[in-house]
Amino acid sequence: MSPEPQLIARVVQRLKALADENRIGLILQLKRGPANVTQLTRALGIAQASVSKHLSVLRQVGIVGVRRVGNQAVYSIRDESIFELCQSVCNGVMRFIEQEHAALKPRARVVHRSNNHPDREASRCRSRRSHRLNSTV
């Protein structure tokens, strides 16, 4: 049984909302606890208008919630499962980087060896010497 198209569309919306460094920064900041726009602006070092825009996107997809405290809007994480998703993605990225690194190591050794091979160095010297001799003749 395949997921409903509406569910898939909502999943896509949520993933798109996460596809921004500033929004991830807001989520990580709000993981520490509720905060208002001024606090989030200071913490992230981005313009207040940008913070408000990003919070709006995160609210629309249900990741962030807002409540009024006096004349302040205080934002908090509404769906804590977002942290599991972020951790899972981070773990996957780390595994991928480690695999890439492991795959490149043997190639790097081969390139390093071939660049420092004594026969290769000797042939370079011979060719430079013969080039100098030919140019003086």
Backbone bond lengths (Angstrom), bond angles and torsions (degrees), N, CA, C in turn:
res aa  C-N    CA-C-N  psi(-1)  N-CA   C-N-CA  omega(-1)  CA-C   N-CA-C  phi
1 M - - - 1.449 - - 1.533 108.85 -
2 S 1.319 117.45 122.67 1.463 121.18 -177.31 1.533 110.53 -88.42
3 P 1.346 116.07 153.21 1.465 119.77 179.81 1.532 111.31 -63.75
4 E 1.294 115.23 152.75 1.458 121.41 177.48 1.528 109.72 -63.51
5 P 1.331 117.81 142.66 1.468 120.38 177.44 1.533 112.87 -56.45
6 Q 1.333 117.48 -34.75 1.468 120.19 179.07 1.524 111.06 -65.76
7 L 1.325 116.19 -38.76 1.461 120.18 178.25 1.525 110.05 -65.26
8 I 1.313 116.12 -44.18 1.468 120.40 179.02 1.524 109.89 -60.21
9 A 1.318 117.17 -42.92 1.466 121.32 179.26 1.528 111.09 -60.83
10 R 1.324 117.13 -39.58 1.474 120.54 179.84 1.527 111.16 -70.26
11 V 1.321 116.36 -36.68 1.471 119.97 176.37 1.525 109.38 -62.91
12 V 1.322 116.54 -44.53 1.467 121.17 178.96 1.528 110.27 -60.70
13 Q 1.331 117.67 -43.72 1.469 121.11 178.04 1.529 111.07 -58.60
14 R 1.314 116.26 -43.75 1.462 120.18 -178.72 1.528 110.74 -66.30
15 L 1.324 116.78 -43.31 1.467 119.39 179.12 1.524 111.20 -65.19
16 K 1.328 117.08 -37.93 1.470 120.13 176.07 1.523 110.58 -62.41
17 A 1.329 116.38 -39.36 1.463 120.28 179.14 1.527 111.05 -62.56
18 L 1.308 117.33 -30.24 1.464 121.48 -179.57 1.528 112.77 -82.88
19 A 1.313 117.06 -11.05 1.463 121.34 -174.32 1.527 111.77 -84.37
20 D 1.319 116.39 49.62 1.461 121.28 179.47 1.530 108.18 -151.76
21 E 1.320 116.22 129.25 1.469 120.83 -177.36 1.523 112.19 -59.73
22 N 1.338 117.24 -40.80 1.464 119.93 -179.13 1.526 111.58 -65.78
23 R 1.316 117.33 -37.01 1.463 119.96 179.00 1.523 110.85 -68.55
24 I 1.321 116.32 -39.86 1.471 119.32 175.26 1.531 108.97 -61.99
25 G 1.331 116.50 -41.58 1.464 120.47 176.89 1.518 112.19 -59.49
26 L 1.335 116.67 -42.03 1.467 120.43 177.53 1.529 111.15 -62.96
27 I 1.319 116.02 -43.71 1.468 120.22 179.47 1.525 110.24 -60.84
28 L 1.329 116.70 -44.96 1.464 120.12 -179.81 1.526 111.17 -65.65
29 Q 1.330 116.35 -36.93 1.463 119.86 177.62 1.527 110.55 -66.52
30 L 1.331 116.37 -42.55 1.467 120.41 -179.85 1.528 112.11 -71.57
31 K 1.322 116.69 -17.68 1.470 119.72 175.19 1.530 109.76 -62.78
32 R 1.331 116.13 -30.31 1.471 121.65 178.63 1.526 112.12 -71.24
33 G 1.339 115.36 -22.47 1.457 119.71 179.75 1.516 111.04 146.68
34 P 1.321 116.92 167.12 1.466 121.49 -179.37 1.530 111.73 -58.10
35 A 1.333 115.52 151.06 1.464 120.57 -179.25 1.521 109.67 -155.57
36 N 1.329 115.07 156.38 1.463 119.23 174.60 1.530 109.61 -94.90
37 V 1.323 116.34 174.89 1.468 121.04 -175.67 1.525 111.27 -61.28
38 T 1.323 117.46 -40.35 1.468 120.70 -179.71 1.526 110.79 -61.34
39 Q 1.309 117.08 -45.08 1.470 120.88 178.90 1.524 110.89 -63.25
40 L 1.322 116.71 -41.97 1.468 120.62 -179.66 1.527 110.94 -68.35
41 T 1.332 116.57 -37.20 1.467 120.89 178.01 1.522 110.13 -61.43
42 R 1.335 116.12 -46.51 1.470 120.46 178.51 1.523 111.38 -63.15
43 A 1.312 116.67 -43.87 1.472 121.11 -176.32 1.523 112.27 -65.17
44 L 1.332 116.94 -38.86 1.463 120.08 -176.52 1.525 113.27 -93.42
45 G 1.321 117.14 -20.19 1.458 120.39 179.60 1.521 113.32 70.76
46 I 1.322 116.88 30.58 1.466 120.58 176.01 1.524 108.51 -120.25
47 A 1.314 116.21 165.09 1.462 121.82 -175.76 1.525 111.69 -61.19
48 Q 1.330 115.04 147.75 1.462 120.76 -179.63 1.523 111.24 -60.18
49 A 1.327 117.01 -38.53 1.471 120.12 179.07 1.524 110.73 -62.38
50 S 1.327 116.86 -38.65 1.475 120.72 178.40 1.522 110.97 -66.36
51 V 1.324 116.31 -43.27 1.467 120.03 178.68 1.521 109.62 -59.46
52 S 1.332 116.78 -46.63 1.467 120.89 -179.74 1.520 111.34 -61.02
53 K 1.333 116.33 -42.48 1.470 120.63 179.59 1.529 110.79 -62.76
54 H 1.327 116.86 -46.35 1.463 120.89 -178.82 1.532 111.51 -66.28
55 L 1.323 116.84 -38.57 1.466 120.11 177.00 1.525 110.68 -63.67
56 S 1.320 116.32 -37.47 1.465 120.52 178.21 1.528 110.92 -61.66
57 V 1.329 116.12 -43.64 1.469 120.49 178.44 1.526 109.95 -62.24
58 L 1.316 117.10 -45.09 1.468 121.31 -179.30 1.531 111.63 -66.46
59 R 1.318 116.65 -32.34 1.476 120.22 176.09 1.524 110.85 -68.93
60 Q 1.329 116.68 -41.84 1.469 120.80 -177.33 1.519 112.56 -60.05
61 V 1.330 117.15 -31.00 1.468 119.97 -178.57 1.530 112.36 -98.29
62 G 1.334 116.68 5.03 1.460 120.59 173.50 1.512 116.51 83.78
63 I 1.322 117.81 13.16 1.463 120.18 179.77 1.526 110.63 -82.67
64 V 1.326 115.82 -38.99 1.461 122.28 -176.37 1.520 109.43 -116.51
65 G 1.316 115.60 144.58 1.457 121.80 174.27 1.518 109.64 -119.50
66 V 1.318 116.76 164.52 1.461 121.53 179.88 1.523 109.05 -136.30
67 R 1.333 115.04 144.02 1.462 119.79 174.25 1.525 107.76 -139.88
68 R 1.302 114.82 152.29 1.461 121.24 179.92 1.524 110.08 -88.15
69 V 1.322 114.93 131.19 1.460 121.73 172.99 1.530 105.01 -127.30
70 G 1.322 115.52 99.24 1.465 119.79 -173.44 1.516 108.77 66.83
71 N 1.327 116.16 -125.38 1.469 119.27 178.19 1.532 112.47 -98.12
72 Q 1.313 116.60 11.02 1.470 121.73 -178.22 1.524 111.63 -105.01
73 A 1.318 115.16 144.38 1.468 121.38 170.70 1.523 106.75 -96.63
74 V 1.314 116.67 121.15 1.464 121.85 -178.52 1.525 108.12 -110.35
75 Y 1.330 115.05 124.97 1.465 121.92 -176.67 1.519 110.17 -99.81
76 S 1.318 114.59 147.15 1.468 120.44 177.44 1.529 108.78 -150.99
77 I 1.310 115.29 166.31 1.462 120.61 177.46 1.522 108.18 -73.74
78 R 1.304 115.91 126.87 1.464 121.62 -179.95 1.528 111.07 -93.30
79 D 1.329 115.85 -34.99 1.465 121.07 -177.79 1.527 108.95 -120.17
80 E 1.317 116.21 98.00 1.471 122.45 -176.62 1.528 112.91 -64.91
81 S 1.325 117.96 -17.90 1.470 119.98 179.66 1.525 111.42 -65.02
82 I 1.318 116.71 -13.52 1.463 120.48 179.21 1.527 110.55 -62.35
83 F 1.334 116.80 -30.82 1.465 120.32 179.93 1.524 111.27 -68.51
84 E 1.328 116.55 -37.23 1.468 120.39 176.50 1.526 110.02 -64.49
85 L 1.329 116.05 -42.29 1.464 120.21 179.10 1.525 110.45 -62.43
86 C 1.330 116.48 -47.77 1.467 120.44 179.81 1.527 111.17 -60.81
87 Q 1.333 116.83 -42.30 1.466 120.79 179.20 1.525 110.88 -63.93
88 S 1.317 116.23 -41.49 1.461 120.90 179.01 1.527 110.88 -62.82
89 V 1.324 116.35 -43.53 1.471 120.38 178.72 1.526 109.88 -64.57
90 C 1.334 117.21 -44.23 1.470 120.76 178.78 1.524 111.35 -59.97
91 N 1.323 116.69 -43.83 1.470 120.56 178.27 1.521 110.94 -61.07
92 G 1.318 116.80 -42.70 1.462 120.83 178.51 1.515 112.01 -63.05
93 V 1.325 116.69 -41.95 1.469 120.98 178.55 1.524 110.19 -63.85
94 M 1.329 117.17 -42.93 1.465 120.58 179.30 1.528 111.38 -62.80
95 R 1.326 117.24 -42.32 1.473 119.94 177.19 1.525 110.36 -61.68
96 F 1.314 117.00 -42.77 1.463 121.48 -179.68 1.530 110.39 -62.25
97 I 1.326 117.03 -44.57 1.467 121.10 179.28 1.525 110.15 -62.57
98 E 1.328 117.03 -43.94 1.468 120.63 179.22 1.524 111.28 -62.35
99 Q 1.330 116.85 -40.39 1.467 120.41 178.70 1.525 110.75 -66.51
100 E 1.332 116.68 -42.09 1.466 119.94 177.39 1.519 110.33 -61.33
101 H 1.324 115.96 -44.60 1.457 121.34 -179.48 1.529 110.66 -61.96
102 A 1.320 116.05 -44.85 1.466 120.47 179.43 1.525 111.02 -63.55
103 A 1.318 117.12 -37.41 1.467 120.74 179.93 1.524 111.36 -71.26
104 L 1.319 117.63 -31.14 1.465 120.94 -178.38 1.522 113.02 -81.97
105 K 1.327 117.96 -24.98 1.461 121.31 -177.85 1.529 113.11 -55.18
106 P 1.349 119.37 -52.12 1.468 118.85 -179.89 1.530 112.25 -60.87
107 R 1.312 117.13 -37.93 1.473 120.43 178.78 1.520 110.61 -64.98
108 A 1.323 116.47 -39.85 1.459 120.56 -179.80 1.523 110.42 -64.30
109 R 1.334 117.19 -38.81 1.465 120.37 178.05 1.524 110.81 -63.36
110 V 1.329 116.70 -43.06 1.469 120.86 -179.58 1.517 109.93 -62.87
111 V 1.315 117.76 -45.90 1.462 121.56 179.68 1.512 109.71 -63.39
112 H 1.326 117.28 -43.97 1.458 121.44 -179.96 1.523 110.52 -61.10
113 R 1.336 116.76 -45.73 1.468 120.82 179.47 1.520 111.09 -63.12
114 S 1.324 117.32 -44.13 1.468 119.24 -177.12 1.523 111.15 -68.14
115 N 1.318 117.55 -31.45 1.464 120.17 178.07 1.516 112.05 -73.71
116 N 1.316 117.63 -26.12 1.463 121.51 -178.24 1.524 112.64 -108.62
117 H 1.296 117.95 14.15 1.461 121.62 -177.96 1.528 108.91 -67.43
118 P 1.361 118.67 129.61 1.472 121.64 -177.24 1.525 113.05 -57.68
119 D 1.333 118.17 -40.66 1.462 119.94 179.98 1.516 110.98 -62.76
120 R 1.308 115.61 -38.12 1.462 119.76 -179.71 1.528 109.71 -66.12
121 E 1.348 116.18 -42.99 1.461 120.11 178.77 1.529 110.21 -62.61
122 A 1.319 116.48 -42.74 1.464 120.20 -179.68 1.519 110.56 -62.98
123 S 1.314 117.27 -42.49 1.464 119.27 -179.65 1.523 110.85 -66.62
124 R 1.336 117.53 -34.12 1.465 119.90 176.51 1.520 110.08 -64.13
125 C 1.346 115.80 -44.29 1.461 119.70 179.85 1.520 110.73 -62.67
126 R 1.348 116.54 -44.22 1.461 120.08 179.62 1.522 110.71 -61.42
127 S 1.328 116.75 -42.54 1.460 118.69 -177.59 1.526 110.50 -69.02
128 R 1.329 118.40 -35.24 1.469 120.42 177.18 1.528 110.02 -66.92
129 R 1.354 115.23 -42.66 1.453 119.93 -179.42 1.526 110.55 -63.35
130 S 1.332 116.39 -44.60 1.469 118.99 -179.14 1.522 110.36 -68.16
131 H 1.324 117.91 -33.16 1.460 120.84 177.89 1.527 109.80 -65.35
132 R 1.352 116.40 -42.21 1.466 120.09 178.80 1.526 110.51 -65.42
133 L 1.329 116.29 -42.21 1.462 119.57 179.44 1.520 110.98 -63.43
134 N 1.321 117.09 -42.87 1.461 120.81 -179.85 1.524 111.80 -66.44
135 S 1.311 117.72 -33.07 1.463 119.72 -177.42 1.521 111.25 -77.87
136 T 1.342 118.26 -22.92 1.462 119.89 178.87 1.519 111.85 -86.31
137 V 1.308 117.15 -15.77 1.465 120.79 -176.79 1.486 111.24 -83.48
